[in-house]
Amino acid sequence: MATARGGARARSASTQRDPEYLKLAIVEFLGPFVLVFAGVGSVIQTGGENLVAIALAHGLAIGLLVAATGHISGGAFNPAVTLGLLIARRLPLDRAILYVVAQLAGGLAGAGALTLVYRDIERNRVDLGVPVVGLNHTAGNALVMEIVLTFFLMLVIFGVAIDHRTGRAISGLAIGLTISLDILAGGAVSGAVMNPARAFGPALVQQSFADHWIWWLGPAVGAVIAAVLYNDVLLANVAAGSSPQDRIDPEHPRAARGDRADRVDRADRADRADRAEAETTQLPVVNPPRRTDRRGRRR
């Protein structure tokens, strides 16, 4: 009987969890889909020659999706970022696996959708945006560039989306701008992919896997280094869910934790003391002068 009840509870929990997992999978699918569709679409339209437009398209795609759906799944949208969150103990293994599968499927679907929009001649002119090592650069150069760029991206993600001491309202903008900045800085060297799903979808559709390992290994290493650094060093001894007074004070950003609370307490005590003194201090009573008549007699 107890076994039957236990099995029923397990089935009930699984039934409740399945819809949530479906929501997570849908959101993590949409992020890379939009990234590849918009990002590679900009590469096709510009012939890969307008780096600013390409950087903006990739940055806006992820920034807007993070702002719109990040509250549902966290908005990882990137297998390397997902790995970093897993290593930093910010994501359980089963959810990380779900995320990676959904992300790769989204990247592949985005690349497939582009084949329905653009002609072969237009797509093949840029090889459907498949990343390549830059001219006059080596695979080693491209690998280091991907490590550094993804390190920057993961650091910003932790700072604006995970660290509770900072406001999260601008997380989508900050993450999107970081992607655009990285593409402007490293696009000529490695393509500034930073995301294995972005490389995987177009490469599979085009069957073009030259140096493909760079865009898996580089982002993975960079994301893990940044995640461990921020999570285990910069967030060390910072309690999760601490009260607002423990957040960074814009007027004193370098003050130690608790300094702002001490200043607030001192100000409150001084204010209460001033009010108490004002209430207990009695002002002297001034009697109005009496009038007299012409003979000097008081009225």
Legacy VTK file of the C-alpha trace (Angstrom):
# vtk DataFile Version 3.0
C-alpha trace
ASCII
DATASET POLYDATA
POINTS 299 float
0.000 0.000 0.000
2.792 2.395 0.997
4.628 1.483 -2.195
1.548 2.269 -4.266
1.136 5.657 -2.550
4.835 6.408 -3.099
4.519 5.529 -6.780
1.470 7.750 -7.121
3.280 10.675 -5.520
6.261 10.171 -7.828
3.986 10.102 -10.890
2.216 13.244 -9.666
5.516 15.080 -9.175
6.687 13.947 -12.611
3.419 15.139 -14.181
3.810 18.554 -12.532
7.440 18.808 -13.587
6.942 17.873 -17.249
5.069 21.075 -18.244
7.761 23.172 -16.574
10.492 21.317 -18.435
8.590 21.850 -21.672
8.498 25.601 -21.031
12.225 25.632 -20.343
12.963 23.656 -23.497
10.829 25.962 -25.654
12.529 29.102 -24.364
16.037 27.662 -24.686
15.156 26.569 -28.234
13.924 30.017 -29.234
17.048 31.877 -28.141
19.513 30.141 -30.503
16.854 30.006 -33.218
16.538 33.792 -33.232
20.303 34.194 -32.864
21.044 32.107 -35.959
18.125 33.381 -38.004
18.840 37.055 -37.330
22.615 36.814 -37.000
23.306 34.650 -40.012
20.601 36.511 -41.900
22.587 39.717 -41.420
25.716 37.941 -42.675
23.867 36.829 -45.815
22.352 40.254 -46.492
25.647 42.105 -46.079
27.813 39.466 -47.716
29.708 39.249 -44.425
31.266 42.652 -45.072
29.393 44.918 -42.631
30.760 43.991 -39.216
28.724 46.626 -37.394
25.417 45.346 -38.770
26.398 41.760 -37.995
27.409 42.674 -34.442
24.158 44.536 -33.826
22.020 41.723 -35.229
23.617 39.085 -32.990
23.582 41.325 -29.919
19.998 42.439 -30.374
18.794 38.878 -30.952
20.096 37.612 -27.625
19.511 40.837 -25.700
15.841 41.008 -26.643
15.254 37.309 -25.963
16.919 37.590 -22.552
14.690 40.551 -21.724
11.555 38.810 -22.996
12.025 35.241 -21.725
14.987 35.231 -19.365
12.651 35.124 -16.351
11.366 31.732 -17.515
14.548 29.721 -18.045
17.315 32.128 -17.104
18.091 32.797 -20.762
21.275 30.746 -21.153
20.775 30.223 -24.921
24.327 28.898 -25.173
25.796 25.442 -24.424
29.038 27.050 -23.189
27.142 29.314 -20.788
25.099 26.324 -19.668
28.317 24.421 -18.939
29.644 27.344 -16.929
26.447 27.504 -14.867
26.646 23.752 -14.286
30.283 23.889 -13.119
29.442 26.842 -10.845
26.618 24.793 -9.299
24.004 27.230 -10.558
22.214 24.661 -12.724
21.362 21.003 -12.034
22.651 18.355 -14.419
19.262 17.256 -15.770
18.283 20.816 -16.625
21.697 21.491 -18.175
21.295 18.492 -20.494
17.808 19.672 -21.450
19.130 23.156 -22.171
21.992 21.980 -24.388
19.738 19.709 -26.463
17.170 22.486 -26.911
19.865 25.039 -27.775
21.475 22.878 -30.440
18.056 22.096 -31.892
17.249 25.815 -31.976
20.474 26.655 -33.781
19.835 23.910 -36.331
16.242 25.043 -36.868
17.350 28.648 -37.367
19.842 27.579 -40.033
17.203 25.412 -41.679
14.723 28.283 -41.746
17.256 30.435 -43.591
17.358 27.862 -46.412
13.663 28.573 -46.932
14.208 32.330 -47.126
17.374 32.898 -49.160
18.463 31.425 -52.467
21.359 29.008 -52.685
23.563 31.554 -54.390
23.055 34.044 -51.567
23.563 31.493 -48.806
26.545 29.799 -50.367
28.318 33.080 -50.976
28.935 33.242 -47.198
28.631 29.484 -46.571
25.496 30.144 -44.488
27.539 32.030 -41.943
29.665 29.049 -40.913
32.529 30.520 -38.843
36.045 30.307 -40.217
39.476 31.233 -38.960
40.310 34.763 -40.104
42.666 35.507 -42.929
46.323 35.542 -41.823
45.349 33.981 -38.489
45.901 30.468 -37.152
43.601 28.060 -35.375
45.491 28.863 -32.183
44.745 32.572 -32.620
41.073 31.825 -33.126
40.952 29.511 -30.095
42.458 32.116 -27.767
40.110 34.763 -29.141
37.057 32.582 -28.462
38.258 31.876 -24.909
38.737 35.569 -24.139
35.502 36.742 -25.754
33.387 34.095 -24.035
35.102 34.919 -20.746
33.887 38.510 -21.112
30.380 37.337 -21.975
30.120 34.935 -19.039
31.494 37.537 -16.643
28.803 40.001 -17.688
26.102 37.334 -17.419
27.099 36.596 -13.834
27.353 40.276 -12.999
23.970 41.413 -14.327
21.830 38.262 -14.201
23.091 36.209 -11.244
24.744 38.544 -8.728
21.776 39.739 -6.636
23.603 42.910 -5.562
23.084 44.469 -8.984
19.856 45.367 -10.712
18.640 42.864 -13.283
16.426 45.210 -15.251
19.207 45.935 -17.750
20.533 42.384 -18.004
19.257 41.897 -21.553
20.801 45.174 -22.717
24.145 44.462 -21.026
24.405 40.919 -22.379
23.381 41.964 -25.886
25.892 44.815 -25.934
28.640 42.468 -24.752
27.952 40.169 -27.695
28.064 43.104 -30.096
31.288 44.366 -28.519
32.898 40.934 -28.769
32.007 40.608 -32.451
33.446 44.025 -33.186
36.614 43.102 -31.283
37.180 39.552 -32.536
35.034 38.953 -35.577
37.973 39.230 -37.954
39.984 36.628 -36.043
37.548 33.845 -35.146
34.106 35.053 -36.151
33.443 35.806 -32.448
30.983 32.948 -32.172
31.049 32.433 -28.365
28.228 29.936 -28.780
28.535 26.339 -30.034
24.866 26.361 -31.082
25.555 29.303 -33.399
28.351 27.325 -35.072
26.636 23.928 -35.021
23.408 24.729 -36.890
24.907 26.314 -40.020
27.806 23.821 -40.081
25.429 20.848 -40.053
23.211 22.294 -42.783
26.220 23.125 -44.959
28.169 20.007 -43.959
31.139 22.296 -43.346
33.125 21.348 -40.233
36.589 22.812 -40.879
38.174 23.716 -37.496
34.768 23.174 -35.923
36.311 22.125 -32.607
37.466 25.720 -32.010
33.916 26.959 -31.520
33.210 24.259 -28.955
36.430 24.208 -26.957
37.086 27.957 -26.882
33.679 29.059 -25.586
33.559 26.169 -23.102
36.941 27.065 -21.567
36.195 30.784 -21.427
32.762 30.301 -19.869
34.019 27.887 -17.203
36.912 30.144 -16.179
34.636 33.181 -15.833
31.933 31.225 -13.994
34.357 29.793 -11.442
36.049 33.158 -10.946
32.830 35.065 -10.348
30.996 32.372 -8.425
33.792 31.156 -6.144
35.889 34.322 -5.798
33.857 37.465 -6.464
30.713 36.041 -4.859
32.554 34.374 -1.984
30.941 35.100 1.432
28.033 36.922 -0.204
24.826 35.455 1.202
22.119 34.636 -1.299
19.038 36.798 -0.968
20.639 39.329 1.356
18.635 42.398 2.300
18.623 45.491 0.076
20.940 47.443 2.386
23.666 44.919 1.565
23.525 45.812 -2.092
26.023 48.122 -3.698
25.512 51.757 -2.799
25.941 53.877 -5.954
27.311 56.748 -3.834
29.869 54.481 -2.148
30.389 51.564 -4.584
33.598 50.380 -2.955
32.285 50.327 0.585
32.389 46.966 2.352
29.207 45.027 2.900
27.292 46.401 5.878
28.847 49.885 5.709
25.765 51.311 4.091
23.544 49.709 6.724
25.711 51.251 9.456
25.404 54.675 7.859
21.628 54.307 7.637
21.421 53.246 11.306
23.548 56.183 12.426
21.427 58.595 10.392
18.229 57.153 11.869
19.547 57.435 15.412
20.635 61.033 14.835
17.236 61.901 13.351
15.392 60.369 16.290
17.619 62.251 18.728
16.925 65.546 16.956
13.174 64.961 17.076
13.272 64.038 20.743
15.287 67.175 21.580
12.886 69.369 19.656
9.910 67.886 21.494
11.434 68.320 24.960
12.862 71.842 24.440
10.401 74.515 25.628
10.584 77.913 24.070
10.358 80.896 26.492
6.905 82.519 26.704
6.974 86.197 25.863
4.114 88.164 27.516
2.692 90.897 25.308
3.254 94.434 26.654
0.297 96.106 28.424
-1.074 99.356 27.139
-1.304 102.519 29.307
-3.512 105.552 29.088
-2.362 109.189 28.971
-1.985 109.332 32.740
0.333 106.305 32.695
-2.229 103.996 34.222
-2.343 100.467 32.914
-5.475 99.376 31.182
LINES 1 300
299 0 1 2 3 4 5 6 7 8 9 10 11 12 13 14 15 16 17 18 19 20 21 22 23 24 25 26 27 28 29 30 31 32 33 34 35 36 37 38 39 40 41 42 43 44 45 46 47 48 49 50 51 52 53 54 55 56 57 58 59 60 61 62 63 64 65 66 67 68 69 70 71 72 73 74 75 76 77 78 79 80 81 82 83 84 85 86 87 88 89 90 91 92 93 94 95 96 97 98 99 100 101 102 103 104 105 106 107 108 109 110 111 112 113 114 115 116 117 118 119 120 121 122 123 124 125 126 127 128 129 130 131 132 133 134 135 136 137 138 139 140 141 142 143 144 145 146 147 148 149 150 151 152 153 154 155 156 157 158 159 160 161 162 163 164 165 166 167 168 169 170 171 172 173 174 175 176 177 178 179 180 181 182 183 184 185 186 187 188 189 190 191 192 193 194 195 196 197 198 199 200 201 202 203 204 205 206 207 208 209 210 211 212 213 214 215 216 217 218 219 220 221 222 223 224 225 226 227 228 229 230 231 232 233 234 235 236 237 238 239 240 241 242 243 244 245 246 247 248 249 250 251 252 253 254 255 256 257 258 259 260 261 262 263 264 265 266 267 268 269 270 271 272 273 274 275 276 277 278 279 280 281 282 283 284 285 286 287 288 289 290 291 292 293 294 295 296 297 298
